């Protein structure tokens, strides 16, 4: 009988330990992600916004930079391409703008941008700083496409304000010092460790700020409801992320503002928070008092057709996709205005 009682006591103790561990785990998960159903209002330098993006997010970051150049002062583009490269044609996007850079007519795209309505005056680009990165082993977006982007930007941005890094032997990915897949690997979450701090180098150049990366505070990562700013026909996810350093949360300090656009197959529904937490931008946010907005796109199999969850840089959500009035462009801009306290 004594042995039975001892066995029951041990079982009860084990259950208590498991229950305690479960409560701690749940509490930890709650601490890990503070839920903000409605995007908050803060105090930011809206007219000194910077942007970055990978792949489709890189093409989209170029669009946002050009369309809102009166407010965007810097862009870090990874494996993207020239503004309006696809000209609203999917085959041009997948062939010319990704695989065959010789088919990209940069003089025409420069002339087309000068004729484009619905974007800010291109003269604003003269004050911009631009950082361009392409891995030398990229098999998704030919490195020559980024050289075409360099050529395009030089028509509007002083050459001294443009920096390129095309010599790192990385595959198609956002690269880091020590997080992610091997440098030559192609695949999810499209973050590769190449012993190169892309986020820091990019940020240092476009911001002229040599701050070192800090440590992510997971209590500073907020989910928010994107549906307040979007429509069903633009393939935006219902949830987005914003990283708000503790120093910026009260609104007393005026903080810098950065928007980063993920690549295809790199949004929340595919890789969770990997891009948000491990690209290196959140780490820099802590030491530079920068609020970082991470808009999220989801996959869509019909209306619109966006099976890989890419930002719209070829027109799946409407013909005005590359202008201020493009559906996704306008949605992101409204998110930015909310963060700035304008709406």
Secondary structure, DSSP 8 states (H G I E B T S, - for coil): -HHHHHHHHHHHHHHHHHHHHHHHHHHHHHHHSEE-SS-----B-GGGEEEEEETHHHHHHHHHHHHTTTTEEEEEEES---TTTTTT-HHIIIIITTT-GGG--HHHHHHHHHH-SSS--GGGGGG-EEEEE--TT-SSS-HHHHHHHHHHHTTTS-GGGEEEE--S---SSEEESS-SEETT---TT-EEE-S--HHHHHHHHHHT---------GGGEEEEEGGGT--GGGTB-SEEEEE--HHHHTS-S-BEEEEEE--TT-SHHHHTTHHHHHSSHHHHHHHHTEEEEE--B--BSSSS-BTT----SSSTT-TTTTSTTSHHHHHHHHHHHHHTT--
